[in-house]
């Protein structure tokens, strides 16, 4: 694999991650938060403690979360 092919593959992966979104919905169906998947992954890597707090909050408030693909 040469350098230009590697950069092309990395670009495709980043594009795929930005197309997918994490959506957190309240119990009544309203969207509470929506962000690109890559932001969520970077946030988990940077601050795992905050990610745990958000996860606990989602489950205790009976919110649902999904990963959606936008076309």
C-alpha positions as CSV (number, residue, x, y, z in Angstrom):
1,X,0.0,0.0,0.0
2,X,1.5,3.3,-1.0
3,X,1.2,6.6,0.8
4,X,-1.6,8.2,-1.5
5,X,-3.7,5.0,-1.2
6,X,-3.3,5.1,2.6
7,X,-4.5,8.8,2.8
8,X,-7.4,8.0,0.5
9,X,-8.5,5.1,2.8
10,X,-8.2,7.4,5.9
11,X,-10.3,10.0,4.1
12,X,-13.0,7.4,3.3
13,X,-13.1,6.3,6.9
14,X,-13.4,9.8,8.3
15,X,-16.2,10.6,5.8
16,X,-18.1,7.4,6.8
17,X,-17.8,8.4,10.5
18,X,-19.1,11.9,9.9
19,X,-22.1,10.6,8.0
20,X,-23.2,8.6,11.0
21,X,-24.8,10.5,13.9
22,X,-25.6,9.6,17.5
23,X,-29.1,10.6,18.5
24,X,-30.3,10.7,22.1
25,X,-34.1,10.9,22.4
26,X,-36.2,11.6,25.4
27,X,-39.0,9.3,26.6
28,X,-41.6,11.3,24.6
29,X,-39.6,11.0,21.3
30,X,-38.1,14.5,21.3
31,X,-34.4,14.7,20.3
32,X,-32.3,15.7,23.3
33,X,-28.9,15.6,21.5
34,X,-27.5,14.8,18.1
35,X,-23.8,14.8,17.2
36,X,-21.6,13.2,14.6
37,X,-20.2,9.8,15.7
38,X,-16.6,10.9,15.4
39,X,-17.2,13.7,18.0
40,X,-18.6,11.1,20.4
41,X,-15.6,8.7,19.9
42,X,-13.1,11.6,20.4
43,X,-15.0,12.7,23.5
44,X,-14.8,9.2,25.0
45,X,-11.1,9.0,24.4
46,X,-10.4,12.4,25.9
47,X,-12.7,12.2,28.9
48,X,-13.9,8.7,29.8
49,X,-15.2,9.9,33.1
50,X,-17.6,12.3,31.4
51,X,-18.7,9.5,29.0
52,X,-19.6,7.3,32.0
53,X,-21.6,10.0,33.6
54,X,-23.5,10.7,30.3
55,X,-24.1,6.9,29.9
56,X,-25.5,6.6,33.4
57,X,-27.7,9.7,32.9
58,X,-29.1,8.3,29.6
59,X,-30.1,5.0,31.3
60,X,-31.5,6.5,34.5
61,X,-33.7,9.1,32.7
62,X,-35.1,6.4,30.3
63,X,-33.7,8.1,27.2
64,X,-32.9,6.0,24.2
65,X,-29.9,6.4,21.9
66,X,-29.2,5.3,18.4
67,X,-26.6,5.5,15.7
68,X,-28.2,6.7,12.5
69,X,-26.8,7.1,9.1
70,X,-27.7,10.2,7.1
71,X,-27.7,9.9,3.4
